[in-house]
Amino acid sequence: MTLTPDFLDGNAAAGDLESVFGTDMTVATGRCRGCGQRMSLAQTRAYLRGPGIVLRCPGCESVLLRLVRSADQMWLDTGGLDYLRIPAPQ
Ligand SMILES: [Zn+2]
């Protein structure tokens, strides 16, 4: 029996995150509130099978970011991050 992970890397969430922030978020970096690990969003674990996307810390599995979209609204929760550093538009 082969087990396959139920997550992808954070690049899988790039399109949805870019639609919120208007820039490529895979190179944005943050620090996990749970364990203090710093990482780019591309290095996070993306869970895409729910009603939205969930990014989890590759170090401790804490939820870093949640994004849920309805027909006319989006909900964003970054409560698992101490900070999110986004490259400024040029
Ligand atoms: Zn962590």
PDB file of the backbone (N, CA, C, O) and the ligand in Angstrom, with CONECT records:
HET     ZN  A 101       1
ATOM      1  N   MET A   1       0.844  -1.184   0.000  1.00  0.00           N
ATOM      2  CA  MET A   1       0.000   0.000   0.000  1.00  0.00           C
ATOM      3  C   MET A   1       0.882   1.238   0.000  1.00  0.00           C
ATOM      4  O   MET A   1       1.844   1.325   0.764  1.00  0.00           O
ATOM      5  N   THR A   2       0.555   2.185  -0.851  1.00  0.00           N
ATOM      6  CA  THR A   2       1.298   3.438  -0.931  1.00  0.00           C
ATOM      7  C   THR A   2       0.431   4.563  -0.386  1.00  0.00           C
ATOM      8  O   THR A   2      -0.709   4.760  -0.806  1.00  0.00           O
ATOM      9  N   LEU A   3       1.000   5.285   0.552  1.00  0.00           N
ATOM     10  CA  LEU A   3       0.289   6.446   1.089  1.00  0.00           C
ATOM     11  C   LEU A   3       0.737   7.684   0.326  1.00  0.00           C
ATOM     12  O   LEU A   3       1.933   7.905   0.138  1.00  0.00           O
ATOM     13  N   THR A   4      -0.206   8.474  -0.104  1.00  0.00           N
ATOM     14  CA  THR A   4       0.134   9.733  -0.757  1.00  0.00           C
ATOM     15  C   THR A   4      -0.254  10.864   0.178  1.00  0.00           C
ATOM     16  O   THR A   4      -1.292  10.799   0.837  1.00  0.00           O
ATOM     17  N   PRO A   5       0.561  11.889   0.240  1.00  0.00           N
ATOM     18  CA  PRO A   5       0.220  13.006   1.132  1.00  0.00           C
ATOM     19  C   PRO A   5      -1.050  13.693   0.649  1.00  0.00           C
ATOM     20  O   PRO A   5      -1.330  13.730  -0.549  1.00  0.00           O
ATOM     21  N   ASP A   6      -1.816  14.237   1.594  1.00  0.00           N
ATOM     22  CA  ASP A   6      -3.048  14.933   1.218  1.00  0.00           C
ATOM     23  C   ASP A   6      -2.828  16.433   1.095  1.00  0.00           C
ATOM     24  O   ASP A   6      -3.773  17.221   1.143  1.00  0.00           O
ATOM     25  N   PHE A   7      -1.555  16.816   0.936  1.00  0.00           N
ATOM     26  CA  PHE A   7      -1.258  18.230   0.758  1.00  0.00           C
ATOM     27  C   PHE A   7      -0.303  18.403  -0.421  1.00  0.00           C
ATOM     28  O   PHE A   7       0.362  17.460  -0.851  1.00  0.00           O
ATOM     29  N   LEU A   8      -0.256  19.635  -0.930  1.00  0.00           N
ATOM     30  CA  LEU A   8       0.685  20.018  -1.980  1.00  0.00           C
ATOM     31  C   LEU A   8       1.578  21.103  -1.394  1.00  0.00           C
ATOM     32  O   LEU A   8       1.365  21.533  -0.261  1.00  0.00           O
ATOM     33  N   ASP A   9       2.574  21.548  -2.151  1.00  0.00           N
ATOM     34  CA  ASP A   9       3.339  22.672  -1.622  1.00  0.00           C
ATOM     35  C   ASP A   9       2.565  23.968  -1.878  1.00  0.00           C
ATOM     36  O   ASP A   9       1.596  23.988  -2.637  1.00  0.00           O
ATOM     37  N   GLY A  10       3.010  25.040  -1.234  1.00  0.00           N
ATOM     38  CA  GLY A  10       2.270  26.290  -1.256  1.00  0.00           C
ATOM     39  C   GLY A  10       2.086  26.881  -2.639  1.00  0.00           C
ATOM     40  O   GLY A  10       1.222  27.738  -2.825  1.00  0.00           O
ATOM     41  N   ASN A  11       2.871  26.451  -3.613  1.00  0.00           N
ATOM     42  CA  ASN A  11       2.696  26.952  -4.980  1.00  0.00           C
ATOM     43  C   ASN A  11       1.305  26.630  -5.508  1.00  0.00           C
ATOM     44  O   ASN A  11       0.796  27.334  -6.381  1.00  0.00           O
ATOM     45  N   ALA A  12       0.683  25.574  -4.987  1.00  0.00           N
ATOM     46  CA  ALA A  12      -0.638  25.168  -5.457  1.00  0.00           C
ATOM     47  C   ALA A  12      -1.706  26.209  -5.128  1.00  0.00           C
ATOM     48  O   ALA A  12      -2.766  26.237  -5.752  1.00  0.00           O
ATOM     49  N   ALA A  13      -1.424  27.060  -4.150  1.00  0.00           N
ATOM     50  CA  ALA A  13      -2.382  28.092  -3.750  1.00  0.00           C
ATOM     51  C   ALA A  13      -2.060  29.442  -4.382  1.00  0.00           C
ATOM     52  O   ALA A  13      -2.697  30.442  -4.052  1.00  0.00           O
ATOM     53  N   ALA A  14      -1.094  29.487  -5.273  1.00  0.00           N
ATOM     54  CA  ALA A  14      -0.597  30.755  -5.811  1.00  0.00           C
ATOM     55  C   ALA A  14      -1.693  31.580  -6.473  1.00  0.00           C
ATOM     56  O   ALA A  14      -1.764  32.789  -6.253  1.00  0.00           O
ATOM     57  N   GLY A  15      -2.540  30.962  -7.269  1.00  0.00           N
ATOM     58  CA  GLY A  15      -3.562  31.709  -8.000  1.00  0.00           C
ATOM     59  C   GLY A  15      -4.558  32.384  -7.078  1.00  0.00           C
ATOM     60  O   GLY A  15      -4.876  33.561  -7.248  1.00  0.00           O
ATOM     61  N   ASP A  16      -5.050  31.634  -6.098  1.00  0.00           N
ATOM     62  CA  ASP A  16      -6.029  32.208  -5.165  1.00  0.00           C
ATOM     63  C   ASP A  16      -5.405  33.327  -4.336  1.00  0.00           C
ATOM     64  O   ASP A  16      -6.038  34.357  -4.104  1.00  0.00           O
ATOM     65  N   LEU A  17      -4.175  33.128  -3.893  1.00  0.00           N
ATOM     66  CA  LEU A  17      -3.529  34.161  -3.079  1.00  0.00           C
ATOM     67  C   LEU A  17      -3.234  35.408  -3.916  1.00  0.00           C
ATOM     68  O   LEU A  17      -3.371  36.529  -3.427  1.00  0.00           O
ATOM     69  N   GLU A  18      -2.839  35.220  -5.151  1.00  0.00           N
ATOM     70  CA  GLU A  18      -2.572  36.376  -6.001  1.00  0.00           C
ATOM     71  C   GLU A  18      -3.843  37.170  -6.278  1.00  0.00           C
ATOM     72  O   GLU A  18      -3.790  38.390  -6.436  1.00  0.00           O
ATOM     73  N   SER A  19      -4.983  36.488  -6.338  1.00  0.00           N
ATOM     74  CA  SER A  19      -6.237  37.197  -6.579  1.00  0.00           C
ATOM     75  C   SER A  19      -6.608  38.087  -5.391  1.00  0.00           C
ATOM     76  O   SER A  19      -7.337  39.065  -5.562  1.00  0.00           O
ATOM     77  N   VAL A  20      -6.123  37.767  -4.199  1.00  0.00           N
ATOM     78  CA  VAL A  20      -6.392  38.592  -3.018  1.00  0.00           C
ATOM     79  C   VAL A  20      -5.378  39.726  -2.910  1.00  0.00           C
ATOM     80  O   VAL A  20      -5.746  40.883  -2.707  1.00  0.00           O
ATOM     81  N   PHE A  21      -4.105  39.386  -3.047  1.00  0.00           N
ATOM     82  CA  PHE A  21      -3.044  40.353  -2.770  1.00  0.00           C
ATOM     83  C   PHE A  21      -2.560  41.100  -4.012  1.00  0.00           C
ATOM     84  O   PHE A  21      -1.893  42.127  -3.889  1.00  0.00           O
ATOM     85  N   GLY A  22      -2.882  40.607  -5.192  1.00  0.00           N
ATOM     86  CA  GLY A  22      -2.498  41.286  -6.413  1.00  0.00           C
ATOM     87  C   GLY A  22      -1.041  41.140  -6.775  1.00  0.00           C
ATOM     88  O   GLY A  22      -0.539  41.883  -7.619  1.00  0.00           O
ATOM     89  N   THR A  23      -0.350  40.201  -6.159  1.00  0.00           N
ATOM     90  CA  THR A  23       1.055  39.970  -6.478  1.00  0.00           C
ATOM     91  C   THR A  23       1.366  38.503  -6.222  1.00  0.00           C
ATOM     92  O   THR A  23       0.593  37.796  -5.576  1.00  0.00           O
ATOM     93  N   ASP A  24       2.496  38.058  -6.729  1.00  0.00           N
ATOM     94  CA  ASP A  24       2.903  36.673  -6.534  1.00  0.00           C
ATOM     95  C   ASP A  24       3.229  36.434  -5.059  1.00  0.00           C
ATOM     96  O   ASP A  24       4.216  36.954  -4.540  1.00  0.00           O
ATOM     97  N   MET A  25       2.395  35.647  -4.400  1.00  0.00           N
ATOM     98  CA  MET A  25       2.563  35.430  -2.960  1.00  0.00           C
ATOM     99  C   MET A  25       3.452  34.235  -2.629  1.00  0.00           C
ATOM    100  O   MET A  25       3.739  33.989  -1.457  1.00  0.00           O
ATOM    101  N   THR A  26       3.888  33.497  -3.631  1.00  0.00           N
ATOM    102  CA  THR A  26       4.727  32.336  -3.316  1.00  0.00           C
ATOM    103  C   THR A  26       6.082  32.771  -2.763  1.00  0.00           C
ATOM    104  O   THR A  26       6.743  32.010  -2.056  1.00  0.00           O
ATOM    105  N   VAL A  27       6.493  34.003  -3.090  1.00  0.00           N
ATOM    106  CA  VAL A  27       7.773  34.493  -2.577  1.00  0.00           C
ATOM    107  C   VAL A  27       7.597  35.310  -1.297  1.00  0.00           C
ATOM    108  O   VAL A  27       8.584  35.733  -0.695  1.00  0.00           O
ATOM    109  N   ALA A  28       6.357  35.535  -0.880  1.00  0.00           N
ATOM    110  CA  ALA A  28       6.124  36.194   0.401  1.00  0.00           C
ATOM    111  C   ALA A  28       6.615  35.268   1.516  1.00  0.00           C
ATOM    112  O   ALA A  28       6.563  34.044   1.394  1.00  0.00           O
ATOM    113  N   THR A  29       7.091  35.874   2.598  1.00  0.00           N
ATOM    114  CA  THR A  29       7.607  35.065   3.699  1.00  0.00           C
ATOM    115  C   THR A  29       6.859  35.393   4.980  1.00  0.00           C
ATOM    116  O   THR A  29       6.296  36.478   5.133  1.00  0.00           O
ATOM    117  N   GLY A  30       6.866  34.453   5.877  1.00  0.00           N
ATOM    118  CA  GLY A  30       6.218  34.655   7.156  1.00  0.00           C
ATOM    119  C   GLY A  30       6.880  33.818   8.224  1.00  0.00           C
ATOM    120  O   GLY A  30       7.753  32.998   7.941  1.00  0.00           O
ATOM    121  N   ARG A  31       6.453  34.036   9.463  1.00  0.00           N
ATOM    122  CA  ARG A  31       6.978  33.266  10.593  1.00  0.00           C
ATOM    123  C   ARG A  31       5.819  32.606  11.316  1.00  0.00           C
ATOM    124  O   ARG A  31       4.829  33.253  11.658  1.00  0.00           O
ATOM    125  N   CYS A  32       5.956  31.326  11.538  1.00  0.00           N
ATOM    126  CA  CYS A  32       4.931  30.534  12.215  1.00  0.00           C
ATOM    127  C   CYS A  32       4.790  30.976  13.669  1.00  0.00           C
ATOM    128  O   CYS A  32       5.775  31.075  14.401  1.00  0.00           O
ATOM    129  N   ARG A  33       3.564  31.237  14.067  1.00  0.00           N
ATOM    130  CA  ARG A  33       3.296  31.613  15.455  1.00  0.00           C
ATOM    131  C   ARG A  33       3.476  30.422  16.395  1.00  0.00           C
ATOM    132  O   ARG A  33       3.730  30.587  17.589  1.00  0.00           O
ATOM    133  N   GLY A  34       3.341  29.225  15.836  1.00  0.00           N
ATOM    134  CA  GLY A  34       3.442  28.025  16.662  1.00  0.00           C
ATOM    135  C   GLY A  34       4.869  27.653  17.020  1.00  0.00           C
ATOM    136  O   GLY A  34       5.159  27.370  18.183  1.00  0.00           O
ATOM    137  N   CYS A  35       5.772  27.649  16.035  1.00  0.00           N
ATOM    138  CA  CYS A  35       7.131  27.149  16.289  1.00  0.00           C
ATOM    139  C   CYS A  35       8.224  28.147  15.935  1.00  0.00           C
ATOM    140  O   CYS A  35       9.396  27.899  16.214  1.00  0.00           O
ATOM    141  N   GLY A  36       7.862  29.267  15.326  1.00  0.00           N
ATOM    142  CA  GLY A  36       8.850  30.292  15.022  1.00  0.00           C
ATOM    143  C   GLY A  36       9.590  30.098  13.715  1.00  0.00           C
ATOM    144  O   GLY A  36      10.455  30.905  13.372  1.00  0.00           O
ATOM    145  N   GLN A  37       9.270  29.042  12.976  1.00  0.00           N
ATOM    146  CA  GLN A  37       9.959  28.796  11.703  1.00  0.00           C
ATOM    147  C   GLN A  37       9.602  29.870  10.690  1.00  0.00           C
ATOM    148  O   GLN A  37       8.440  30.247  10.541  1.00  0.00           O
ATOM    149  N   ARG A  38      10.637  30.360   9.987  1.00  0.00           N
ATOM    150  CA  ARG A  38      10.427  31.313   8.896  1.00  0.00           C
ATOM    151  C   ARG A  38      10.425  30.541   7.588  1.00  0.00           C
ATOM    152  O   ARG A  38      11.197  29.599   7.412  1.00  0.00           O
ATOM    153  N   MET A  39       9.547  30.947   6.667  1.00  0.00           N
ATOM    154  CA  MET A  39       9.442  30.224   5.391  1.00  0.00           C
ATOM    155  C   MET A  39       8.760  31.101   4.362  1.00  0.00           C
ATOM    156  O   MET A  39       8.066  32.061   4.698  1.00  0.00           O
ATOM    157  N   SER A  40       8.971  30.754   3.097  1.00  0.00           N
ATOM    158  CA  SER A  40       8.172  31.368   2.035  1.00  0.00           C
ATOM    159  C   SER A  40       6.856  30.616   1.966  1.00  0.00           C
ATOM    160  O   SER A  40       6.763  29.472   2.410  1.00  0.00           O
ATOM    161  N   LEU A  41       5.846  31.254   1.414  1.00  0.00           N
ATOM    162  CA  LEU A  41       4.559  30.562   1.308  1.00  0.00           C
ATOM    163  C   LEU A  41       4.656  29.367   0.372  1.00  0.00           C
ATOM    164  O   LEU A  41       3.879  28.421   0.498  1.00  0.00           O
ATOM    165  N   ALA A  42       5.597  29.396  -0.563  1.00  0.00           N
ATOM    166  CA  ALA A  42       5.792  28.244  -1.442  1.00  0.00           C
ATOM    167  C   ALA A  42       6.239  27.009  -0.660  1.00  0.00           C
ATOM    168  O   ALA A  42       6.027  25.881  -1.105  1.00  0.00           O
ATOM    169  N   GLN A  43       6.855  27.218   0.498  1.00  0.00           N
ATOM    170  CA  GLN A  43       7.360  26.095   1.297  1.00  0.00           C
ATOM    171  C   GLN A  43       6.319  25.533   2.256  1.00  0.00           C
ATOM    172  O   GLN A  43       6.559  24.519   2.912  1.00  0.00           O
ATOM    173  N   THR A  44       5.169  26.186   2.340  1.00  0.00           N
ATOM    174  CA  THR A  44       4.141  25.694   3.251  1.00  0.00           C
ATOM    175  C   THR A  44       3.454  24.469   2.660  1.00  0.00           C
ATOM    176  O   THR A  44       3.670  24.124   1.498  1.00  0.00           O
ATOM    177  N   ARG A  45       2.637  23.826   3.457  1.00  0.00           N
ATOM    178  CA  ARG A  45       1.841  22.700   2.990  1.00  0.00           C
ATOM    179  C   ARG A  45       0.435  23.186   2.695  1.00  0.00           C
ATOM    180  O   ARG A  45      -0.247  23.700   3.581  1.00  0.00           O
ATOM    181  N   ALA A  46       0.003  23.026   1.462  1.00  0.00           N
ATOM    182  CA  ALA A  46      -1.300  23.527   1.030  1.00  0.00           C
ATOM    183  C   ALA A  46      -2.318  22.394   1.000  1.00  0.00           C
ATOM    184  O   ALA A  46      -2.107  21.363   0.360  1.00  0.00           O
ATOM    185  N   TYR A  47      -3.423  22.608   1.705  1.00  0.00           N
ATOM    186  CA  TYR A  47      -4.536  21.658   1.712  1.00  0.00           C
ATOM    187  C   TYR A  47      -5.677  22.315   0.946  1.00  0.00           C
ATOM    188  O   TYR A  47      -6.197  23.354   1.351  1.00  0.00           O
ATOM    189  N   LEU A  48      -6.052  21.702  -0.151  1.00  0.00           N
ATOM    190  CA  LEU A  48      -6.987  22.353  -1.075  1.00  0.00           C
ATOM    191  C   LEU A  48      -8.302  21.609  -1.212  1.00  0.00           C
ATOM    192  O   LEU A  48      -9.129  21.988  -2.042  1.00  0.00           O
ATOM    193  N   ARG A  49      -8.520  20.583  -0.443  1.00  0.00           N
ATOM    194  CA  ARG A  49      -9.718  19.762  -0.638  1.00  0.00           C
ATOM    195  C   ARG A  49     -10.939  20.268   0.115  1.00  0.00           C
ATOM    196  O   ARG A  49     -12.045  19.780  -0.119  1.00  0.00           O
ATOM    197  N   GLY A  50     -10.768  21.233   1.013  1.00  0.00           N
ATOM    198  CA  GLY A  50     -11.895  21.754   1.780  1.00  0.00           C
ATOM    199  C   GLY A  50     -12.623  22.832   0.993  1.00  0.00           C
ATOM    200  O   GLY A  50     -12.402  22.989  -0.208  1.00  0.00           O
ATOM    201  N   PRO A  51     -13.483  23.568   1.665  1.00  0.00           N
ATOM    202  CA  PRO A  51     -14.202  24.648   0.995  1.00  0.00           C
ATOM    203  C   PRO A  51     -13.299  25.824   0.639  1.00  0.00           C
ATOM    204  O   PRO A  51     -13.695  26.688  -0.144  1.00  0.00           O
ATOM    205  N   GLY A  52     -12.116  25.871   1.189  1.00  0.00           N
ATOM    206  CA  GLY A  52     -11.156  26.915   0.865  1.00  0.00           C
ATOM    207  C   GLY A  52      -9.769  26.322   0.848  1.00  0.00           C
ATOM    208  O   GLY A  52      -9.603  25.114   0.676  1.00  0.00           O
ATOM    209  N   ILE A  53      -8.758  27.179   1.027  1.00  0.00           N
ATOM    210  CA  ILE A  53      -7.403  26.664   1.099  1.00  0.00           C
ATOM    211  C   ILE A  53      -6.864  26.869   2.506  1.00  0.00           C
ATOM    212  O   ILE A  53      -7.203  27.844   3.177  1.00  0.00           O
ATOM    213  N   VAL A  54      -6.039  25.959   2.936  1.00  0.00           N
ATOM    214  CA  VAL A  54      -5.377  26.039   4.226  1.00  0.00           C
ATOM    215  C   VAL A  54      -3.894  25.823   3.987  1.00  0.00           C
ATOM    216  O   VAL A  54      -3.492  24.848   3.352  1.00  0.00           O
ATOM    217  N   LEU A  55      -3.075  26.750   4.506  1.00  0.00           N
ATOM    218  CA  LEU A  55      -1.630  26.579   4.468  1.00  0.00           C
ATOM    219  C   LEU A  55      -1.160  26.237   5.868  1.00  0.00           C
ATOM    220  O   LEU A  55      -1.467  26.934   6.835  1.00  0.00           O
ATOM    221  N   ARG A  56      -0.409  25.149   5.956  1.00  0.00           N
ATOM    222  CA  ARG A  56       0.107  24.703   7.254  1.00  0.00           C
ATOM    223  C   ARG A  56       1.625  24.788   7.275  1.00  0.00           C
ATOM    224  O   ARG A  56       2.284  24.709   6.238  1.00  0.00           O
ATOM    225  N   CYS A  57       2.158  24.948   8.466  1.00  0.00           N
ATOM    226  CA  CYS A  57       3.599  25.032   8.686  1.00  0.00           C
ATOM    227  C   CYS A  57       4.241  23.677   8.380  1.00  0.00           C
ATOM    228  O   CYS A  57       3.753  22.643   8.836  1.00  0.00           O
ATOM    229  N   PRO A  58       5.342  23.679   7.603  1.00  0.00           N
ATOM    230  CA  PRO A  58       6.024  22.414   7.347  1.00  0.00           C
ATOM    231  C   PRO A  58       6.766  21.898   8.572  1.00  0.00           C
ATOM    232  O   PRO A  58       7.159  20.732   8.613  1.00  0.00           O
ATOM    233  N   GLY A  59       6.961  22.755   9.570  1.00  0.00           N
ATOM    234  CA  GLY A  59       7.686  22.343  10.762  1.00  0.00           C
ATOM    235  C   GLY A  59       6.817  21.736  11.835  1.00  0.00           C
ATOM    236  O   GLY A  59       7.166  20.706  12.412  1.00  0.00           O
ATOM    237  N   CYS A  60       5.668  22.371  12.113  1.00  0.00           N
ATOM    238  CA  CYS A  60       4.848  21.931  13.240  1.00  0.00           C
ATOM    239  C   CYS A  60       3.395  21.643  12.863  1.00  0.00           C
ATOM    240  O   CYS A  60       2.603  21.247  13.719  1.00  0.00           O
ATOM    241  N   GLU A  61       3.039  21.836  11.601  1.00  0.00           N
ATOM    242  CA  GLU A  61       1.690  21.552  11.103  1.00  0.00           C
ATOM    243  C   GLU A  61       0.631  22.539  11.584  1.00  0.00           C
ATOM    244  O   GLU A  61      -0.554  22.323  11.331  1.00  0.00           O
ATOM    245  N   SER A  62       1.013  23.604  12.261  1.00  0.00           N
ATOM    246  CA  SER A  62       0.026  24.612  12.660  1.00  0.00           C
ATOM    247  C   SER A  62      -0.601  25.251  11.426  1.00  0.00           C
ATOM    248  O   SER A  62       0.046  25.386  10.387  1.00  0.00           O
ATOM    249  N   VAL A  63      -1.855  25.639  11.551  1.00  0.00           N
ATOM    250  CA  VAL A  63      -2.514  26.372  10.468  1.00  0.00           C
ATOM    251  C   VAL A  63      -1.942  27.783  10.440  1.00  0.00           C
ATOM    252  O   VAL A  63      -1.986  28.501  11.439  1.00  0.00           O
ATOM    253  N   LEU A  64      -1.407  28.174   9.290  1.00  0.00           N
ATOM    254  CA  LEU A  64      -0.826  29.502   9.127  1.00  0.00           C
ATOM    255  C   LEU A  64      -1.811  30.474   8.510  1.00  0.00           C
ATOM    256  O   LEU A  64      -1.921  31.624   8.938  1.00  0.00           O
ATOM    257  N   LEU A  65      -2.520  30.005   7.508  1.00  0.00           N
ATOM    258  CA  LEU A  65      -3.377  30.892   6.706  1.00  0.00           C
ATOM    259  C   LEU A  65      -4.561  30.095   6.197  1.00  0.00           C
ATOM    260  O   LEU A  65      -4.424  28.941   5.793  1.00  0.00           O
ATOM    261  N   ARG A  66      -5.731  30.728   6.222  1.00  0.00           N
ATOM    262  CA  ARG A  66      -6.938  30.123   5.643  1.00  0.00           C
ATOM    263  C   ARG A  66      -7.576  31.152   4.718  1.00  0.00           C
ATOM    264  O   ARG A  66      -7.634  32.340   5.036  1.00  0.00           O
ATOM    265  N   LEU A  67      -8.046  30.687   3.587  1.00  0.00           N
ATOM    266  CA  LEU A  67      -8.712  31.559   2.612  1.00  0.00           C
ATOM    267  C   LEU A  67      -9.921  30.819   2.065  1.00  0.00           C
ATOM    268  O   LEU A  67      -9.811  29.726   1.510  1.00  0.00           O
ATOM    269  N   VAL A  68     -11.079  31.447   2.238  1.00  0.00           N
ATOM    270  CA  VAL A  68     -12.326  30.853   1.750  1.00  0.00           C
ATOM    271  C   VAL A  68     -12.990  31.874   0.845  1.00  0.00           C
ATOM    272  O   VAL A  68     -13.049  33.062   1.160  1.00  0.00           O
ATOM    273  N   ARG A  69     -13.482  31.397  -0.273  1.00  0.00           N
ATOM    274  CA  ARG A  69     -14.107  32.270  -1.260  1.00  0.00           C
ATOM    275  C   ARG A  69     -15.552  31.828  -1.470  1.00  0.00           C
ATOM    276  O   ARG A  69     -15.835  30.638  -1.610  1.00  0.00           O
ATOM    277  N   SER A  70     -16.468  32.809  -1.489  1.00  0.00           N
ATOM    278  CA  SER A  70     -17.844  32.537  -1.894  1.00  0.00           C
ATOM    279  C   SER A  70     -18.063  33.248  -3.225  1.00  0.00           C
ATOM    280  O   SER A  70     -17.109  33.735  -3.832  1.00  0.00           O
ATOM    281  N   ALA A  71     -19.289  33.310  -3.673  1.00  0.00           N
ATOM    282  CA  ALA A  71     -19.554  33.934  -4.966  1.00  0.00           C
ATOM    283  C   ALA A  71     -19.160  35.404  -4.978  1.00  0.00           C
ATOM    284  O   ALA A  71     -18.722  35.920  -6.006  1.00  0.00           O
ATOM    285  N   ASP A  72     -19.314  36.088  -3.834  1.00  0.00           N
ATOM    286  CA  ASP A  72     -19.063  37.532  -3.844  1.00  0.00           C
ATOM    287  C   ASP A  72     -18.173  38.036  -2.713  1.00  0.00           C
ATOM    288  O   ASP A  72     -17.987  39.244  -2.569  1.00  0.00           O
ATOM    289  N   GLN A  73     -17.613  37.118  -1.900  1.00  0.00           N
ATOM    290  CA  GLN A  73     -16.764  37.565  -0.811  1.00  0.00           C
ATOM    291  C   GLN A  73     -15.630  36.569  -0.591  1.00  0.00           C
ATOM    292  O   GLN A  73     -15.695  35.414  -1.012  1.00  0.00           O
ATOM    293  N   MET A  74     -14.570  37.065   0.096  1.00  0.00           N
ATOM    294  CA  MET A  74     -13.468  36.197   0.481  1.00  0.00           C
ATOM    295  C   MET A  74     -13.157  36.440   1.945  1.00  0.00           C
ATOM    296  O   MET A  74     -13.228  37.572   2.425  1.00  0.00           O
ATOM    297  N   TRP A  75     -12.815  35.382   2.649  1.00  0.00           N
ATOM    298  CA  TRP A  75     -12.411  35.467   4.043  1.00  0.00           C
ATOM    299  C   TRP A  75     -10.958  35.058   4.128  1.00  0.00           C
ATOM    300  O   TRP A  75     -10.560  34.034   3.574  1.00  0.00           O
ATOM    301  N   LEU A  76     -10.167  35.858   4.821  1.00  0.00           N
ATOM    302  CA  LEU A  76      -8.743  35.583   4.961  1.00  0.00           C
ATOM    303  C   LEU A  76      -8.388  35.587   6.438  1.00  0.00           C
ATOM    304  O   LEU A  76      -8.691  36.542   7.152  1.00  0.00           O
ATOM    305  N   ASP A  77      -7.753  34.531   6.889  1.00  0.00           N
ATOM    306  CA  ASP A  77      -7.289  34.415   8.275  1.00  0.00           C
ATOM    307  C   ASP A  77      -5.801  34.103   8.242  1.00  0.00           C
ATOM    308  O   ASP A  77      -5.397  33.037   7.778  1.00  0.00           O
ATOM    309  N   THR A  78      -4.984  35.032   8.735  1.00  0.00           N
ATOM    310  CA  THR A  78      -3.545  34.802   8.808  1.00  0.00           C
ATOM    311  C   THR A  78      -3.095  34.707  10.266  1.00  0.00           C
ATOM    312  O   THR A  78      -1.941  34.987  10.590  1.00  0.00           O
ATOM    313  N   GLY A  79      -4.012  34.313  11.130  1.00  0.00           N
ATOM    314  CA  GLY A  79      -3.742  34.295  12.568  1.00  0.00           C
ATOM    315  C   GLY A  79      -2.637  33.354  12.997  1.00  0.00           C
ATOM    316  O   GLY A  79      -2.127  33.483  14.110  1.00  0.00           O
ATOM    317  N   GLY A  80      -2.251  32.418  12.160  1.00  0.00           N
ATOM    318  CA  GLY A  80      -1.170  31.497  12.518  1.00  0.00           C
ATOM    319  C   GLY A  80       0.210  32.038  12.212  1.00  0.00           C
ATOM    320  O   GLY A  80       1.220  31.389  12.486  1.00  0.00           O
ATOM    321  N   LEU A  81       0.248  33.232  11.641  1.00  0.00           N
ATOM    322  CA  LEU A  81       1.529  33.848  11.289  1.00  0.00           C
ATOM    323  C   LEU A  81       1.820  35.014  12.220  1.00  0.00           C
ATOM    324  O   LEU A  81       0.931  35.810  12.518  1.00  0.00           O
ATOM    325  N   ASP A  82       3.070  35.118  12.684  1.00  0.00           N
ATOM    326  CA  ASP A  82       3.475  36.311  13.431  1.00  0.00           C
ATOM    327  C   ASP A  82       3.468  37.516  12.501  1.00  0.00           C
ATOM    328  O   ASP A  82       3.066  38.614  12.884  1.00  0.00           O
ATOM    329  N   TYR A  83       3.916  37.292  11.282  1.00  0.00           N
ATOM    330  CA  TYR A  83       3.902  38.349  10.277  1.00  0.00           C
ATOM    331  C   TYR A  83       3.883  37.717   8.901  1.00  0.00           C
ATOM    332  O   TYR A  83       4.181  36.533   8.745  1.00  0.00           O
ATOM    333  N   LEU A  84       3.533  38.506   7.917  1.00  0.00           N
ATOM    334  CA  LEU A  84       3.581  38.101   6.515  1.00  0.00           C
ATOM    335  C   LEU A  84       4.288  39.218   5.762  1.00  0.00           C
ATOM    336  O   LEU A  84       3.789  40.342   5.710  1.00  0.00           O
ATOM    337  N   ARG A  85       5.434  38.922   5.184  1.00  0.00           N
ATOM    338  CA  ARG A  85       6.230  39.926   4.465  1.00  0.00           C
ATOM    339  C   ARG A  85       6.005  39.741   2.971  1.00  0.00           C
ATOM    340  O   ARG A  85       6.328  38.696   2.406  1.00  0.00           O
ATOM    341  N   ILE A  86       5.444  40.777   2.333  1.00  0.00           N
ATOM    342  CA  ILE A  86       5.054  40.716   0.930  1.00  0.00           C
ATOM    343  C   ILE A  86       5.936  41.675   0.142  1.00  0.00           C
ATOM    344  O   ILE A  86       6.069  42.839   0.520  1.00  0.00           O
ATOM    345  N   PRO A  87       6.542  41.207  -0.948  1.00  0.00           N
ATOM    346  CA  PRO A  87       7.348  42.125  -1.758  1.00  0.00           C
ATOM    347  C   PRO A  87       6.493  43.295  -2.247  1.00  0.00           C
ATOM    348  O   PRO A  87       5.378  43.098  -2.730  1.00  0.00           O
ATOM    349  N   ALA A  88       7.017  44.500  -2.119  1.00  0.00           N
ATOM    350  CA  ALA A  88       6.295  45.691  -2.575  1.00  0.00           C
ATOM    351  C   ALA A  88       6.247  45.708  -4.092  1.00  0.00           C
ATOM    352  O   ALA A  88       7.204  45.304  -4.752  1.00  0.00           O
ATOM    353  N   PRO A  89       5.127  46.179  -4.651  1.00  0.00           N
ATOM    354  CA  PRO A  89       5.050  46.295  -6.103  1.00  0.00           C
ATOM    355  C   PRO A  89       6.131  47.239  -6.616  1.00  0.00           C
ATOM    356  O   PRO A  89       6.477  48.219  -5.955  1.00  0.00           O
ATOM    357  N   GLN A  90       6.656  46.941  -7.786  1.00  0.00           N
ATOM    358  CA  GLN A  90       7.727  47.779  -8.374  1.00  0.00           C
ATOM    359  C   GLN A  90       7.125  48.862  -9.240  1.00  0.00           C
ATOM    360  O   GLN A  90       7.855  49.666  -9.820  1.00  0.00           O
TER     361      GLN A  90
HETATM  362 ZN    ZN A 101       5.361  25.944  12.882  1.00  0.00          ZN2+
END
